[in-house]
Amino acid sequence: MRETNDFFNDGFGWKCRHCHREFEARVEGHPRFFLEGEAESKHPELANSALGKWVDAAQTTLTCPRCGITELVERA
């Protein structure tokens, strides 16, 4: 698969470029375990909310649950 305009895959899933940049700026200099900790709340959040999700079963369209951007992904 190739990278797209709005998403990239670093081996851990497709990430939204826009949200990932915001996330990296917010947590720069802090290890992940300082940010996640134990899930003590009833609504725990992942340290990286920039992971894209497939819209369809054929996996041709990605969407970011955080910002809502959607993009068609062409298979190489």
Secondary structure, DSSP 8 states (H G I E B T S, - for coil): ----SSEEE-SS-EEEHHHHHHHHHHHTT--HHHHH----SSS---S-TTB-EESSTT--EEE-TTT--EEE----
